[in-house]
């Protein structure tokens, strides 16, 4: 079901993941209106190679999606 904000349809929602304490990486996932959005937040001083992580998650998601489509589940 599509959500509304002040009477207007919400087209996209992205989670905001705050880093607390000694957390260096936060990952948020949110599904809404047929979309699935991921957010990655990192402490740039503690995770200088965050692009490696983001690329790996992107490859993983592509594999998951391809498998779901091949199985007729998407």
C-alpha contacts under 8 A as a table, 3 or more apart, distances in Angstrom:
res1	aa1	res2	aa2	distance
1	X	32	X	7.82
1	X	33	X	6.23
2	X	9	X	6.83
2	X	10	X	6.93
2	X	32	X	7.17
2	X	33	X	5.44
3	X	9	X	5.99
3	X	10	X	5.68
4	X	7	X	5.47
4	X	8	X	5.21
4	X	9	X	4.40
4	X	10	X	5.46
5	X	8	X	5.24
5	X	9	X	6.34
5	X	10	X	6.44
10	X	13	X	7.31
11	X	33	X	7.78
12	X	32	X	7.33
12	X	35	X	7.68
13	X	30	X	7.29
13	X	32	X	7.06
13	X	37	X	7.38
14	X	29	X	7.78
14	X	30	X	6.66
14	X	37	X	6.01
14	X	38	X	7.01
14	X	39	X	6.73
15	X	28	X	5.60
15	X	29	X	6.46
15	X	30	X	6.29
15	X	37	X	7.77
15	X	38	X	7.30
15	X	39	X	6.21
16	X	28	X	6.91
16	X	39	X	7.05
17	X	26	X	5.87
17	X	27	X	6.63
17	X	28	X	6.01
17	X	39	X	7.47
17	X	40	X	7.62
17	X	41	X	6.45
18	X	26	X	7.18
18	X	41	X	7.61
19	X	22	X	7.96
19	X	23	X	5.72
19	X	24	X	6.84
19	X	25	X	7.16
19	X	26	X	6.40
19	X	41	X	7.56
19	X	42	X	7.62
19	X	43	X	7.76
20	X	23	X	5.71
23	X	26	X	7.28
24	X	42	X	5.56
24	X	43	X	5.18
24	X	46	X	6.18
24	X	47	X	6.76
25	X	40	X	7.19
25	X	41	X	5.84
25	X	42	X	4.51
25	X	43	X	6.67
25	X	47	X	7.69
26	X	40	X	5.78
26	X	41	X	5.11
26	X	42	X	6.32
27	X	38	X	7.06
27	X	39	X	5.66
27	X	40	X	4.65
27	X	41	X	6.46
28	X	38	X	5.61
28	X	39	X	5.05
28	X	40	X	6.57
29	X	36	X	7.13
29	X	37	X	5.76
29	X	38	X	4.58
29	X	39	X	6.50
30	X	36	X	5.77
30	X	37	X	5.41
30	X	38	X	6.65
31	X	34	X	7.00
31	X	35	X	5.55
31	X	36	X	4.36
31	X	37	X	6.34
32	X	35	X	5.35
32	X	36	X	6.61
40	X	54	X	7.35
42	X	46	X	7.85
42	X	47	X	6.43
42	X	50	X	7.02
43	X	46	X	5.45
43	X	47	X	5.89
44	X	47	X	5.20
44	X	48	X	5.50
44	X	50	X	7.74
45	X	48	X	6.12
47	X	50	X	5.54
49	X	52	X	5.60
49	X	53	X	7.21
50	X	53	X	5.17
50	X	54	X	6.26
51	X	54	X	4.98
51	X	55	X	5.95
52	X	55	X	5.21
52	X	56	X	6.19
53	X	56	X	5.11
53	X	57	X	6.22
54	X	57	X	5.15
54	X	58	X	6.19
55	X	58	X	5.01
55	X	59	X	6.24
56	X	59	X	5.13
56	X	60	X	6.12
57	X	60	X	4.99
57	X	61	X	6.07
58	X	61	X	5.12
58	X	62	X	6.19
59	X	62	X	5.10
59	X	63	X	6.29
60	X	63	X	5.13
60	X	64	X	6.23
61	X	64	X	5.01
61	X	65	X	6.05
62	X	65	X	5.14
62	X	66	X	6.03
63	X	66	X	5.09
63	X	67	X	6.08
64	X	67	X	5.18
64	X	68	X	6.17
65	X	68	X	5.09
65	X	69	X	6.14
65	X	74	X	7.57
66	X	69	X	5.17
66	X	70	X	6.10
67	X	70	X	5.10
67	X	71	X	6.15
68	X	71	X	5.10
68	X	72	X	6.17
68	X	73	X	4.98
68	X	74	X	5.54
69	X	72	X	4.99
69	X	73	X	5.71
69	X	74	X	4.97
70	X	73	X	7.63
71	X	74	X	7.96
